Amino acid sequence: AGGFVGGASVRRLEAAGISVKGFARTDLDLLAEGASSELVSELRPDDALLVVSAKAPVKDPAMLLDNIAMMKTVCDALENTDVAHVVYISSDAVYADSADPLSEGSFKAPESLHGVMHLARELMLRHSCAAPLAILRPTLIYGLHDPHNGYGPNRFRRLAVAGEEIVLF
């Protein structure tokens, strides 16, 4: 079975001998007219669909609406075709801020548009997806090509390399 992911992930999976079809925005723009039908034409019943596409982090209402529209495209496709499994990469931003360690049972009450976006998209998938659905909520993912640059080790590393001031508190 194949799956759908992008960029470096595609290369790593292919190197491991896993059949993958990745889509960049230039291949499949989830905000474009007809994108749902295009996605349906690519999906097969034995595919695992990995949903990671987002405009993130969400900083304003327009970005929130774009991300909801992108997920609507995916949900429309899932309502019109079968896949073996769906995995959604969400965010721990769906949880209320807490001094206590988080678990999957922690209260979901996002305090940012970014968290609202991910929680809404999770609910949309739960409503539309007939296939087994896994929702992963990572936090502060570290990686060379992380686009956020707003927090955590990525920002720290980039500021250090640039010789810029690092404010801790």
DSSP file with accessible surface (Angstrom, degrees, kcal/mol):
  #  RESIDUE AA STRUCTURE BP1 BP2  ACC     N-H-->O    O-->H-N    N-H-->O    O-->H-N    TCO  KAPPA ALPHA  PHI   PSI    X-CA   Y-CA   Z-CA
    1    1 A A              0   0   88      0, 0.0    18,-0.3     0, 0.0    46,-0.2   0.000 360.0 360.0 360.0 143.5    0.0    0.0    0.0
    2    2 A G        -     0   0   13     16,-0.1    46,-3.0    18,-0.1     2,-0.3  -0.470 360.0-158.7 -99.6 173.6    1.2    3.5   -0.7
    3    3 A G  E     -ab  20  48A  15     16,-0.5    18,-3.2    44,-0.2     2,-0.5  -0.875  18.9-114.5-142.6 177.3    0.7    6.7    1.2
    4    4 A F  E     + b   0  49A  14     44,-0.6    46,-0.7    -2,-0.3    18,-0.3  -0.961  48.9 133.1-125.3 113.5    0.8   10.4    0.5
    5    5 A V        -     0   0   12     -2,-0.5    18,-0.4    16,-0.4     2,-0.3  -0.866  38.0-121.5-144.0 179.2    3.5   12.6    2.2
    6    6 A G    >>  -     0   0   30     -2,-0.3     3,-1.2    16,-0.2     4,-0.6  -0.821  49.6 -16.9-129.7 166.2    5.9   15.3    1.0
    7    7 A G  H >> S+     0   0   47     -2,-0.3     4,-1.4     1,-0.2     3,-0.6  -0.066 119.2   3.8  57.1-131.0    9.5   16.4    0.7
    8    8 A A  H 3> S+     0   0   29      1,-0.2     4,-2.4     2,-0.2    -1,-0.2   0.816 126.3  63.1 -63.0 -31.1   12.2   14.7    2.7
    9    9 A S  H <> S+     0   0   54     -3,-1.2     4,-2.5     1,-0.2    -1,-0.2   0.897 100.9  52.5 -61.8 -39.5    9.8   12.2    4.2
   10   10 A V  H <X S+     0   0   21     -3,-0.6     4,-2.9    -4,-0.6     5,-0.3   0.949 109.6  48.4 -60.5 -47.8    9.1   10.8    0.7
   11   11 A R  H  X S+     0   0  160     -4,-1.4     4,-2.2     1,-0.2    -2,-0.2   0.910 112.4  48.5 -61.6 -41.3   12.8   10.3    0.1
   12   12 A R  H  X S+     0   0  165     -4,-2.4     4,-1.2     2,-0.2    -1,-0.2   0.919 113.7  46.0 -65.8 -43.7   13.3    8.6    3.5
   13   13 A L  H  <>S+     0   0   58     -4,-2.5     5,-2.5     2,-0.2     3,-0.3   0.915 112.8  49.6 -66.8 -42.3   10.4    6.3    3.0
   14   14 A E  H ><5S+     0   0  106     -4,-2.9     3,-1.9     1,-0.2    -1,-0.2   0.903 107.3  55.1 -62.4 -39.6   11.4    5.4   -0.6
   15   15 A A  H 3<5S+     0   0   93     -4,-2.2    -1,-0.2     1,-0.3    -2,-0.2   0.811 105.6  53.7 -62.6 -27.8   14.9    4.7    0.6
   16   16 A A  T 3<5S-     0   0   74     -4,-1.2    -1,-0.3    -3,-0.3    -2,-0.2   0.374 124.9-105.6 -86.7   3.6   13.4    2.2    3.1
   17   17 A G  T < 5S+     0   0   69     -3,-1.9     2,-0.5     1,-0.3    -3,-0.2   0.663  73.7 141.2  83.8  17.6   11.6    0.5    0.2
   18   18 A I      < -     0   0   81     -5,-2.5     2,-0.4    -6,-0.1    -1,-0.3  -0.817  54.8-123.3 -97.4 129.7    8.1    1.9    1.0
   19   19 A S        +     0   0   87     -2,-0.5   -16,-0.5   -18,-0.3     2,-0.3  -0.572  43.7 168.9 -72.6 121.4    5.9    2.9   -1.9
   20   20 A V  B     -a    3   0A  19     -2,-0.4     2,-0.5   -18,-0.2   -16,-0.2  -0.984  29.5-162.2-137.7 144.4    5.0    6.5   -1.5
   21   21 A K        -     0   0   92    -18,-3.2   -16,-0.4    -2,-0.3     2,-0.3  -0.974  20.3-168.0-125.8 115.1    3.3    9.2   -3.5
   22   22 A G        -     0   0   22     -2,-0.5     2,-0.5   -18,-0.3   -16,-0.2  -0.751   6.8-153.1-103.0 151.0    4.0   12.7   -2.2
   23   23 A F        -     0   0   39    -18,-0.4     2,-0.2    -2,-0.3    -2,-0.0  -0.983   2.8-163.0-125.5 124.6    2.2   15.9   -3.2
   24   24 A A    >>  -     0   0   51     -2,-0.5     4,-2.3     1,-0.1     3,-1.5  -0.532  43.7-100.6 -87.9 166.0    3.7   19.4   -3.0
   25   25 A R  T 34 S+     0   0  179      1,-0.3    -1,-0.1     2,-0.2    28,-0.0   0.852 126.3  58.9 -57.2 -31.7    1.3   22.3   -3.2
   26   26 A T  T 34 S+     0   0  134      1,-0.2    -1,-0.3     2,-0.1     3,-0.2   0.764 109.8  43.4 -70.2 -21.9    2.3   22.7   -6.9
   27   27 A D  T <4 S+     0   0   87     -3,-1.5     2,-0.3     1,-0.3    -2,-0.2   0.841 135.1   6.9 -85.8 -41.5    1.1   19.1   -7.5
   28   28 A L     <  -     0   0   13     -4,-2.3     2,-0.8    11,-0.0    -1,-0.3  -0.811  65.6-163.1-149.0  99.9   -2.2   19.3   -5.5
   29   29 A D    >   -     0   0   63     -2,-0.3     3,-2.1    -3,-0.2     6,-0.1  -0.775   8.1-157.5 -87.4 109.0   -3.4   22.6   -4.1
   30   30 A L  T 3  S+     0   0   15     -2,-0.8    43,-0.2     1,-0.3    -1,-0.1   0.614  91.9  55.4 -66.5  -9.8   -6.0   21.6   -1.5
   31   31 A L  T 3  S+     0   0   61      4,-0.1    -1,-0.3     2,-0.1     2,-0.2   0.500  88.8 102.1 -96.5  -4.2   -7.5   25.1   -1.8
   32   32 A A  S X  S-     0   0   46     -3,-2.1     3,-1.9     1,-0.1     4,-0.3  -0.463  84.8 -96.2 -83.5 150.1   -8.0   24.8   -5.6
   33   33 A E  T 3  S+     0   0  197      1,-0.3    -1,-0.1    -2,-0.2    -4,-0.1  -0.376 111.5  17.5 -58.1 132.4  -11.3   24.1   -7.3
   34   34 A G  T 3> S+     0   0   40     -2,-0.1     4,-2.1    -4,-0.1    -1,-0.3   0.490  83.8 126.5  83.7   2.9  -11.6   20.4   -8.1
   35   35 A A  H <> S+     0   0    2     -3,-1.9     4,-2.6     1,-0.2     5,-0.2   0.876  70.1  56.1 -63.7 -35.2   -8.8   19.4   -5.6
   36   36 A S  H  > S+     0   0   20     -4,-0.3     4,-2.6     1,-0.2    -1,-0.2   0.941 108.6  46.2 -62.7 -45.2  -11.1   16.9   -3.9
   37   37 A S  H  > S+     0   0   88      1,-0.2     4,-2.1     2,-0.2    -1,-0.2   0.888 111.5  52.7 -63.6 -38.8  -11.8   15.1   -7.2
   38   38 A E  H  X S+     0   0   83     -4,-2.1     4,-0.8     2,-0.2    -1,-0.2   0.919 110.1  47.7 -63.2 -42.2   -8.1   15.1   -8.1
   39   39 A L  H >X S+     0   0    7     -4,-2.6     4,-1.6     1,-0.2     3,-1.1   0.932 108.9  54.2 -65.1 -42.2   -7.3   13.5   -4.7
   40   40 A V  H 3< S+     0   0   38     -4,-2.6     3,-0.3     1,-0.3    -1,-0.2   0.907 104.5  55.3 -56.1 -41.9  -10.0   10.9   -5.1
   41   41 A S  H 3< S+     0   0   66     -4,-2.1    -1,-0.3     1,-0.2    -2,-0.2   0.743 111.0  45.5 -66.7 -20.6   -8.5    9.9   -8.5
   42   42 A E  H << S+     0   0   52     -3,-1.1    -1,-0.2    -4,-0.8    -2,-0.2   0.718  94.9  90.8 -92.1 -25.5   -5.1    9.3   -6.8
   43   43 A L     <  -     0   0    3     -4,-1.6    39,-0.1    -3,-0.3    40,-0.1  -0.502  54.0-167.6 -81.2 144.5   -6.4    7.3   -3.8
   44   44 A R    >   -     0   0  127     -2,-0.2     3,-2.2   -42,-0.1    40,-0.4  -0.896  35.1-109.2-125.1 155.7   -6.6    3.5   -3.8
   45   45 A P  T 3  S+     0   0   93      0, 0.0    38,-0.0     0, 0.0    -2,-0.0   0.758 118.0  49.6 -58.8 -25.0   -8.4    1.2   -1.3
   46   46 A D  T 3  S+     0   0   92     37,-0.2     2,-0.2    38,-0.1    37,-0.1   0.343  89.1 115.1 -97.8  11.1   -5.1   -0.1    0.1
   47   47 A D    <   -     0   0   14     -3,-2.2    37,-2.0    35,-0.3    38,-1.3  -0.479  57.4-145.3 -78.7 147.4   -3.5    3.4    0.6
   48   48 A A  E     -bc   3  85A  42    -46,-3.0   -44,-0.6    36,-0.2     2,-0.6  -0.964  19.7-149.8-104.3 123.8   -2.6    4.9    3.9
   49   49 A L  E     -bc   4  86A   9     36,-2.8    38,-2.9    -2,-0.5     2,-0.6  -0.876   8.2-163.8-100.8 119.2   -3.2    8.6    3.7
   50   50 A L  E     - c   0  87A  51    -46,-0.7     2,-0.7    -2,-0.6    38,-0.2  -0.914   7.4-158.0-102.8 116.0   -1.0   10.8    5.9
   51   51 A V  E     + c   0  88A   8     36,-3.4    38,-2.3    -2,-0.6   -46,-0.1  -0.857  38.6 135.6-101.9 110.4   -2.5   14.3    6.3
   52   52 A V        +     0   0   70     -2,-0.7     2,-0.2    36,-0.2    -1,-0.2   0.402  28.9 124.6-128.7  -5.4    0.2   16.9    7.2
   53   53 A S        +     0   0   54     17,-0.1     2,-0.3     2,-0.0    36,-0.0  -0.402  32.1 134.7 -66.1 128.4   -0.7   19.8    4.9
   54   54 A A        -     0   0   37     -2,-0.2     2,-0.8     2,-0.1    13,-0.0  -0.965  59.0-121.3-164.8 153.5   -1.3   23.0    6.7
   55   55 A K        -     0   0   71     -2,-0.3    12,-0.1     8,-0.2    -2,-0.0  -0.923  62.5-132.7 -95.6 105.3   -0.6   26.7    6.6
   56   56 A A        +     0   0   33     -2,-0.8     2,-0.1     1,-0.2    -2,-0.1  -0.956  66.4  20.8-139.5 155.5    1.1   26.8   10.0
   57   57 A P  S    S-     0   0   31      0, 0.0     2,-0.4     0, 0.0    -1,-0.2   0.564  82.8-131.6 -73.8 149.1    1.3   28.2   12.6
   58   58 A V        +     0   0   10      1,-0.2    56,-0.5    -2,-0.1    55,-0.2  -0.534  34.9 167.5 -70.5 124.3   -2.1   29.8   12.2
   59   59 A K        +     0   0  156     -2,-0.4    -1,-0.2     1,-0.2    54,-0.1   0.535  57.7  18.1-116.6 -12.9   -1.7   33.5   13.0
   60   60 A D  S  > S-     0   0   69      1,-0.1     4,-1.9    53,-0.0     3,-0.4  -0.968  82.4 -95.9-154.8 166.2   -4.9   35.1   11.9
   61   61 A P  H  > S+     0   0   88      0, 0.0     4,-2.6     0, 0.0     5,-0.2   0.837 118.9  58.4 -57.5 -34.8   -8.6   34.2   11.0
   62   62 A A  H  > S+     0   0   61      1,-0.2     4,-2.2     2,-0.2     5,-0.2   0.920 107.3  47.0 -62.8 -41.9   -7.8   34.1    7.2
   63   63 A M  H  > S+     0   0   41     -3,-0.4     4,-2.3     2,-0.2    -8,-0.2   0.894 110.2  54.0 -65.0 -39.0   -5.2   31.4    7.9
   64   64 A L  H  X S+     0   0   29     -4,-1.9     4,-2.1     1,-0.2    -2,-0.2   0.954 109.7  46.7 -59.1 -48.1   -7.6   29.5   10.1
   65   65 A L  H  X S+     0   0  117     -4,-2.6     4,-2.6     1,-0.2    -1,-0.2   0.884 110.0  53.3 -64.5 -39.0  -10.3   29.5    7.3
   66   66 A D  H  X S+     0   0   56     -4,-2.2     4,-2.4     2,-0.2    -1,-0.2   0.922 109.6  48.9 -60.4 -43.2   -7.7   28.4    4.7
   67   67 A N  H  X S+     0   0    0     -4,-2.3     4,-2.0     2,-0.2    -2,-0.2   0.880 110.8  49.5 -67.3 -35.8   -6.8   25.4    6.9
   68   68 A I  H  X S+     0   0   45     -4,-2.1     4,-2.3     2,-0.2    -1,-0.2   0.925 111.0  50.4 -66.6 -41.9  -10.4   24.5    7.4
   69   69 A A  H  X S+     0   0   40     -4,-2.6     4,-1.9     1,-0.2    -2,-0.2   0.892 108.0  53.3 -62.9 -39.1  -11.0   24.7    3.7
   70   70 A M  H  X S+     0   0   19     -4,-2.4     4,-1.7     1,-0.2    -1,-0.2   0.932 110.6  46.1 -61.4 -44.3   -7.9   22.4    3.0
   71   71 A M  H  X S+     0   0    1     -4,-2.0     4,-3.2     1,-0.2     5,-0.2   0.856 106.2  59.3 -69.7 -32.2   -9.3   19.8    5.4
   72   72 A K  H  X S+     0   0  109     -4,-2.3     4,-3.0     2,-0.2    -1,-0.2   0.916 104.0  52.3 -60.3 -39.4  -12.8   20.1    3.8
   73   73 A T  H  X S+     0   0   19     -4,-1.9     4,-2.0     2,-0.2    -2,-0.2   0.937 111.8  45.3 -59.4 -46.7  -11.1   19.1    0.5
   74   74 A V  H  X S+     0   0    6     -4,-1.7     4,-2.6     2,-0.2    -2,-0.2   0.935 114.0  49.0 -63.7 -45.7   -9.5   16.0    2.2
   75   75 A C  H  X S+     0   0    4     -4,-3.2     4,-1.9     1,-0.2    -2,-0.2   0.908 108.8  52.6 -63.1 -41.3  -12.8   15.1    4.0
   76   76 A D  H  X S+     0   0   45     -4,-3.0     4,-0.6    -5,-0.2    -1,-0.2   0.914 110.8  48.5 -59.4 -41.2  -14.8   15.4    0.7
   77   77 A A  H >< S+     0   0    0     -4,-2.0     3,-1.3    -5,-0.2     4,-0.4   0.931 109.8  51.3 -64.1 -43.6  -12.3   13.0   -0.9
   78   78 A L  H >< S+     0   0   12     -4,-2.6     3,-0.5     1,-0.3    52,-0.3   0.794 106.3  55.1 -67.2 -26.3  -12.6   10.6    2.0
   79   79 A E  H 3< S+     0   0  105     -4,-1.9    -1,-0.3     1,-0.2    -2,-0.2   0.644 112.3  44.7 -77.6 -12.0  -16.3   10.6    1.7
   80   80 A N  T << S+     0   0  116     -3,-1.3     2,-0.3    -4,-0.6    -1,-0.2   0.269 118.7  28.0-116.5   9.2  -16.1    9.6   -2.0
   81   81 A T  S <  S-     0   0   32     -3,-0.5     2,-0.4    -4,-0.4   -37,-0.1  -0.979  73.9-113.5-159.8 164.4  -13.4    6.9   -1.9
   82   82 A D        +     0   0  115     -2,-0.3     2,-0.3   -39,-0.1   -35,-0.3  -0.847  26.8 176.8-106.6 142.0  -12.0    4.2    0.4
   83   83 A V        -     0   0   14     -2,-0.4   -37,-0.2    -5,-0.1   -35,-0.2  -0.923  34.4-125.0-132.7 163.1   -8.5    4.1    1.9
   84   84 A A  S    S-     0   0   49    -37,-2.0     2,-0.3   -40,-0.4   -36,-0.2   0.825  86.4  -6.8 -77.8 -31.3   -7.1    1.5    4.3
   85   85 A H  E     -c   48   0A  66    -38,-1.3   -36,-2.8    46,-0.2     2,-0.4  -0.982  55.7-149.4-164.4 148.1   -6.0    4.0    7.0
   86   86 A V  E     -cd  49 133A   0     46,-2.6    48,-2.7    -2,-0.3     2,-0.4  -0.992   9.3-169.8-127.8 134.1   -5.7    7.7    7.7
   87   87 A V  E     -cd  50 134A  30    -38,-2.9   -36,-3.4    -2,-0.4     2,-0.5  -0.993   5.2-164.7-122.1 127.5   -3.1    9.4    9.9
   88   88 A Y  E     -cd  51 135A   1     46,-2.9    48,-2.7    -2,-0.4     2,-0.9  -0.961  12.8-147.0-113.9 126.1   -3.5   13.1   10.8
   89   89 A I  E     + d   0 136A  45    -38,-2.3    48,-0.2    -2,-0.5    46,-0.1  -0.814  35.4 161.3 -90.8 105.1   -0.6   15.0   12.3
   90   90 A S        -     0   0    7     46,-3.4     2,-0.3    -2,-0.9    47,-0.1   0.264  31.6-106.8 -98.1-137.9   -2.3   17.5   14.6
   91   91 A S    >   -     0   0   13     46,-0.2     3,-1.5    24,-0.1    48,-0.2  -0.987  15.3-120.6-158.7 151.2   -0.7   19.4   17.5
   92   92 A D  G >  S+     0   0   46     46,-1.8     3,-1.9    -2,-0.3    47,-0.1   0.583  98.8  90.5 -70.9  -4.3   -0.6   19.4   21.3
   93   93 A A  G 3   +     0   0   25      1,-0.3    18,-0.4    45,-0.3    19,-0.3   0.616  68.4  76.0 -66.6  -8.8   -2.0   23.0   20.9
   94   94 A V  G <  S+     0   0    0     -3,-1.5    15,-0.6    16,-0.1    -1,-0.3   0.711  84.2  82.2 -73.5 -18.0   -5.4   21.4   21.0
   95   95 A Y  B <  S-E  108   0B  15     -3,-1.9    16,-0.4    13,-0.3    13,-0.3  -0.549  90.0-105.8 -88.1 152.4   -5.0   21.0   24.8
   96   96 A A        -     0   0   22     11,-2.1    -1,-0.1    -2,-0.2     2,-0.1  -0.416  49.1 -93.4 -66.0 146.4   -5.6   23.7   27.4
   97   97 A D        +     0   0  126     12,-0.3     2,-0.3    -2,-0.1    -1,-0.1  -0.419  58.1 172.6 -60.8 139.1   -2.4   25.1   28.9
   98   98 A S        -     0   0   70      2,-0.1     4,-0.1    -2,-0.1    -3,-0.0  -0.994  44.8-144.4-153.1 143.0   -1.5   23.1   32.0
   99   99 A A  S    S+     0   0  110     -2,-0.3    -1,-0.1     2,-0.1     3,-0.1   0.665  86.9  82.6 -77.7 -17.4    1.4   22.9   34.4
  100  100 A D  S    S-     0   0  117      1,-0.1    -2,-0.1    -3,-0.1     0, 0.0  -0.534  98.5 -90.2 -84.7 153.3    0.6   19.1   34.7
  101  101 A P        -     0   0  125      0, 0.0     2,-0.2     0, 0.0    -1,-0.1  -0.308  46.5-121.9 -59.5 144.3    1.9   16.6   32.1
  102  102 A L        +     0   0   76     -4,-0.1     2,-0.3    -3,-0.1   -10,-0.0  -0.593  31.4 176.2 -87.9 152.0   -0.5   16.1   29.2
  103  103 A S    >   -     0   0   73     -2,-0.2     3,-2.1     4,-0.0     0, 0.0  -0.890  50.3 -93.2-140.1 173.6   -2.0   12.9   28.1
  104  104 A E  T 3  S+     0   0  156     -2,-0.3    -2,-0.0     1,-0.3    -1,-0.0   0.785 126.4  56.1 -61.5 -22.8   -4.5   11.9   25.4
  105  105 A G  T 3  S+     0   0   69      2,-0.1    -1,-0.3     3,-0.0     3,-0.1   0.485  81.4 120.8 -87.0  -1.8   -7.2   12.3   28.0
  106  106 A S  S <  S-     0   0   26     -3,-2.1     2,-0.1     1,-0.1    -4,-0.1  -0.256  78.5 -87.2 -62.9 152.7   -6.2   15.8   28.9
  107  107 A F        -     0   0  158      1,-0.1   -11,-2.1   -12,-0.1     2,-0.7  -0.365  37.6-139.2 -64.2 129.2   -8.9   18.5   28.4
  108  108 A K  B     +E   95   0B  78    -13,-0.3   -13,-0.3    -2,-0.1    -1,-0.1  -0.846  47.3 136.2 -94.8 113.4   -9.0   19.9   24.9
  109  109 A A        -     0   0   31     -2,-0.7   -12,-0.3   -15,-0.6   -14,-0.1  -0.558  40.9-150.4-155.0  77.3   -9.5   23.7   25.1
  110  110 A P        -     0   0   31      0, 0.0   -14,-0.1     0, 0.0   -16,-0.1  -0.235  10.5-165.2 -59.3 142.8   -7.1   25.4   22.6
  111  111 A E        +     0   0  127    -18,-0.4     2,-0.3   -16,-0.4   -17,-0.1   0.163  69.2  55.1-112.4  14.2   -6.0   28.9   23.5
  112  112 A S  S  > S-     0   0   53    -19,-0.3     4,-2.4     1,-0.1     5,-0.2  -0.960  84.7-116.1-141.5 158.4   -4.7   29.9   20.1
  113  113 A L  H  > S+     0   0   62     -2,-0.3     4,-2.6     1,-0.2     5,-0.2   0.862 117.5  58.4 -61.4 -33.8   -6.1   29.9   16.5
  114  114 A H  H  > S+     0   0   24    -56,-0.5     4,-2.1     2,-0.2    -1,-0.2   0.940 108.4  43.7 -61.8 -46.2   -3.5   27.3   15.7
  115  115 A G  H  > S+     0   0    0      1,-0.2     4,-2.6     2,-0.2     5,-0.2   0.900 112.0  53.1 -66.2 -40.0   -4.9   24.9   18.3
  116  116 A V  H  X S+     0   0   59     -4,-2.4     4,-2.7     1,-0.2     5,-0.2   0.923 107.9  52.6 -59.6 -42.8   -8.5   25.7   17.2
  117  117 A M  H  X S+     0   0    0     -4,-2.6     4,-2.5     1,-0.2    -2,-0.2   0.948 111.3  44.7 -58.7 -49.9   -7.5   24.9   13.7
  118  118 A H  H  X S+     0   0   12     -4,-2.1     4,-2.5     2,-0.2    -1,-0.2   0.919 113.7  49.0 -66.1 -40.4   -6.1   21.5   14.6
  119  119 A L  H  X S+     0   0   33     -4,-2.6     4,-2.3     1,-0.2    -1,-0.2   0.934 112.2  48.7 -64.9 -43.0   -9.0   20.6   16.9
  120  120 A A  H  X S+     0   0   32     -4,-2.7     4,-2.5    -5,-0.2    -1,-0.2   0.926 111.8  49.4 -60.8 -43.5  -11.5   21.5   14.2
  121  121 A R  H  X S+     0   0    3     -4,-2.5     4,-2.3    -5,-0.2    -1,-0.2   0.885 108.5  53.2 -65.7 -37.3   -9.7   19.5   11.6
  122  122 A E  H  X S+     0   0    2     -4,-2.5     4,-2.5     1,-0.2    -1,-0.2   0.944 111.0  46.6 -59.6 -47.1   -9.5   16.5   13.9
  123  123 A L  H  X S+     0   0  102     -4,-2.3     4,-1.9     1,-0.2    -2,-0.2   0.884 109.8  53.9 -64.0 -39.1  -13.3   16.7   14.4
  124  124 A M  H  X S+     0   0   43     -4,-2.5     4,-1.9     1,-0.2    -1,-0.2   0.929 110.9  46.2 -60.5 -44.7  -13.9   17.1   10.6
  125  125 A L  H  X S+     0   0    0     -4,-2.3     4,-2.7     1,-0.2    -2,-0.2   0.917 109.2  54.0 -65.3 -43.3  -11.8   13.9   10.0
  126  126 A R  H  < S+     0   0  137     -4,-2.5    -1,-0.2     1,-0.2    -2,-0.2   0.876 113.1  44.9 -58.6 -34.7  -13.6   12.0   12.7
  127  127 A H  H  < S+     0   0  159     -4,-1.9    -1,-0.2    -5,-0.2    -2,-0.2   0.850 123.4  32.7 -76.1 -35.2  -16.9   12.9   11.1
  128  128 A S  H  < S+     0   0   17     -4,-1.9     2,-0.6    -5,-0.2    -2,-0.2   0.631  96.5  88.7-100.2 -19.1  -15.9   12.1    7.5
  129  129 A C     <  +     0   0   21     -4,-2.7     4,-0.1    -5,-0.2   -50,-0.1  -0.768  38.4 176.0 -96.7 119.2  -13.5    9.3    7.7
  130  130 A A        +     0   0   99     -2,-0.6    -1,-0.2   -52,-0.3     3,-0.1   0.694  63.2  83.5 -87.1 -21.2  -14.8    5.7    7.6
  131  131 A A  S    S-     0   0   19      1,-0.2   -46,-0.2   -53,-0.1   -47,-0.1  -0.321 103.3 -75.1 -76.3 162.1  -11.3    4.2    7.6
  132  132 A P        -     0   0   79      0, 0.0   -46,-2.6     0, 0.0     2,-0.5  -0.363  56.3-153.2 -55.3 134.9   -9.3    3.6   10.8
  133  133 A L  E     -d   86   0A  50    -48,-0.2     2,-0.5    -4,-0.1   -46,-0.2  -0.968  15.3-170.1-122.9 127.5   -8.0    7.0   11.9
  134  134 A A  E     -d   87   0A  32    -48,-2.7   -46,-2.9    -2,-0.5     2,-0.5  -0.965   6.0-164.0-114.1 130.6   -4.9    7.8   13.9
  135  135 A I  E     -d   88   0A  26     -2,-0.5     2,-0.4   -48,-0.2   -46,-0.2  -0.976   4.3-166.3-116.3 120.7   -4.4   11.3   15.3
  136  136 A L  E     -d   89   0A  89    -48,-2.7   -46,-3.4    -2,-0.5    -2,-0.0  -0.893   6.1-166.0-108.2 136.3   -0.9   12.2   16.5
  137  137 A R        +     0   0   44     -2,-0.4   -46,-0.2   -48,-0.2   -48,-0.1  -0.631  16.7 179.2-122.5  74.5   -0.4   15.4   18.5
  138  138 A P        -     0   0   42      0, 0.0   -46,-1.8     0, 0.0     2,-0.4  -0.226  14.1-145.1 -72.9 165.2    3.3   16.1   18.6
  139  139 A T        -     0   0   76    -48,-0.2   -48,-0.0     1,-0.2    -2,-0.0  -0.970  65.4  -9.3-129.7 144.5    4.9   19.1   20.3
  140  140 A L  S    S-     0   0   88     -2,-0.4     2,-0.3     1,-0.2    -1,-0.2   0.836  74.2-157.0  39.7  58.0    7.9   21.2   19.5
  141  141 A I        -     0   0   97     -3,-0.1     2,-0.4    11,-0.1    -1,-0.2  -0.503   4.7-145.0 -67.7 128.6    9.2   19.0   16.7
  142  142 A Y        +     0   0  131     -2,-0.3     2,-0.3    11,-0.1     3,-0.1  -0.805  37.7 131.8 -96.7 133.6   12.9   19.6   16.1
  143  143 A G    >   -     0   0   24     -2,-0.4     3,-1.6     1,-0.1    -2,-0.0  -0.902  61.7-111.8-177.1 151.7   14.2   19.5   12.6
  144  144 A L  T 3  S+     0   0  112     -2,-0.3    -1,-0.1     1,-0.3    -2,-0.0   0.851 116.0  41.3 -56.9 -38.3   16.4   21.3   10.1
  145  145 A H  T 3  S+     0   0  153     -3,-0.1    -1,-0.3     2,-0.0    -3,-0.0   0.197  76.0 142.6-102.7  18.5   13.5   22.3    7.8
  146  146 A D    <   -     0   0   22     -3,-1.6     3,-0.1     1,-0.2    -3,-0.1  -0.403  38.2-156.8 -58.8 126.5   10.9   23.2   10.5
  147  147 A P  S    S+     0   0  103      0, 0.0    -1,-0.2     0, 0.0    -3,-0.0   0.639  75.3  74.4 -84.2 -12.5    9.0   26.2    9.0
  148  148 A H        +     0   0   41      1,-0.1    -2,-0.0     3,-0.0     0, 0.0   0.946  54.7 175.6 -70.1 -52.5    7.8   27.7   12.3
  149  149 A N        +     0   0   59      2,-0.1    -1,-0.1     1,-0.1     3,-0.1   0.757  50.0 107.2  53.0  28.0   10.9   29.2   13.7
  150  150 A G  S    S-     0   0   48      1,-0.2     2,-0.3     0, 0.0    -1,-0.1   0.570  78.9  -0.5-110.2 -11.0    8.8   30.6   16.5
  151  151 A Y  S  > S+     0   0   91      0, 0.0     4,-1.2     0, 0.0     3,-0.4  -0.973  92.1  25.2-163.5 171.3    9.8   28.5   19.5
  152  152 A G  H  > S-     0   0   33     -2,-0.3     4,-2.1     1,-0.2     3,-0.2   0.025 104.5 -26.1  63.8-162.3   11.9   25.7   20.9
  153  153 A P  H  > S+     0   0   57      0, 0.0     4,-2.7     0, 0.0     5,-0.2   0.787 128.8  61.2 -63.6 -29.0   15.2   24.3   19.8
  154  154 A N  H  > S+     0   0    1     -3,-0.4     4,-2.4     2,-0.2     5,-0.2   0.959 109.4  40.7 -63.3 -50.0   14.8   25.3   16.1
  155  155 A R  H  X S+     0   0  106     -4,-1.2     4,-2.7    -3,-0.2     5,-0.3   0.927 114.7  53.0 -63.5 -43.6   14.6   29.0   16.9
  156  156 A F  H  X S+     0   0  111     -4,-2.1     4,-2.4     1,-0.2    -2,-0.2   0.942 111.4  46.3 -56.0 -48.6   17.3   28.7   19.5
  157  157 A R  H  X S+     0   0   63     -4,-2.7     4,-2.6     1,-0.2     5,-0.2   0.925 113.2  48.7 -63.1 -44.0   19.7   27.0   17.0
  158  158 A R  H  X S+     0   0   64     -4,-2.4     4,-1.9    -5,-0.2    -1,-0.2   0.904 112.0  48.3 -66.0 -40.9   18.9   29.5   14.2
  159  159 A L  H  <>S+     0   0   22     -4,-2.7     5,-2.6     2,-0.2     4,-0.5   0.915 112.7  49.5 -64.0 -41.5   19.5   32.5   16.5
  160  160 A A  H ><5S+     0   0   53     -4,-2.4     3,-1.2    -5,-0.3    -2,-0.2   0.935 110.4  49.0 -63.6 -45.0   22.8   31.0   17.7
  161  161 A V  H 3<5S+     0   0  120     -4,-2.6    -1,-0.2     1,-0.3    -2,-0.2   0.892 112.4  49.1 -62.5 -35.7   24.0   30.3   14.2
  162  162 A A  T 3<5S-     0   0   60     -4,-1.9    -1,-0.3    -5,-0.2    -2,-0.2   0.517 111.6-121.7 -82.0  -5.2   23.2   33.9   13.2
  163  163 A G  T < 5 +     0   0   69     -3,-1.2    -3,-0.2    -4,-0.5     2,-0.2   0.759  63.3 146.5  71.2  23.9   25.0   35.3   16.3
  164  164 A E      < -     0   0  119     -5,-2.6    -1,-0.2    -6,-0.2     2,-0.1  -0.506  57.3 -84.3 -93.2 163.3   21.7   36.9   17.4
  165  165 A E        -     0   0  161     -2,-0.2     2,-0.6    -3,-0.1    -1,-0.1  -0.394  36.1-149.7 -67.1 136.9   20.5   37.5   21.0
  166  166 A I        -     0   0   55     -2,-0.1     2,-0.6    -3,-0.1    -1,-0.1  -0.948   8.5-159.2-110.6 113.2   18.7   34.6   22.6
  167  167 A V        +     0   0  100     -2,-0.6    -2,-0.0     1,-0.2     0, 0.0  -0.857  15.3 175.4 -95.6 119.6   16.1   35.7   25.1
  168  168 A L              0   0  125     -2,-0.6    -1,-0.2     1,-0.3     0, 0.0   0.804 360.0 360.0 -92.0 -37.5   15.2   33.0   27.6
  169  169 A F              0   0  232      0, 0.0    -1,-0.3     0, 0.0     0, 0.0  -0.985 360.0 360.0-138.1 360.0   12.9   34.9   29.9
